[in-house]
Amino acid sequence: MRMRRMLGLALASATLVGASAVGAVSAAAASSPNISREDCAAAGGQVVSQPYAGDSCKLPDGTKQAIT
């Protein structure tokens, strides 16, 4: 019984570590990358300046990306 409990705890820990690693990768992939002004213009986007927020690129599909 004790061995089964230890094995269950090890399996639960490994699952938790795997899930948090996948979550971190997904979060990094979900965040939009920065884009340059030239890339924005080449993609058909429009550079938008907002006070206190900086410049961003509004792309034709409606998404906005920060400009580096």
Secondary structure by P-SEA (a helix, b strand, c coil): caaaaaaaaaaaaaaaaaaaaaaaaaaaaacbbbbcaaaaaaabbbbbbbccccccccccccbbbbcc
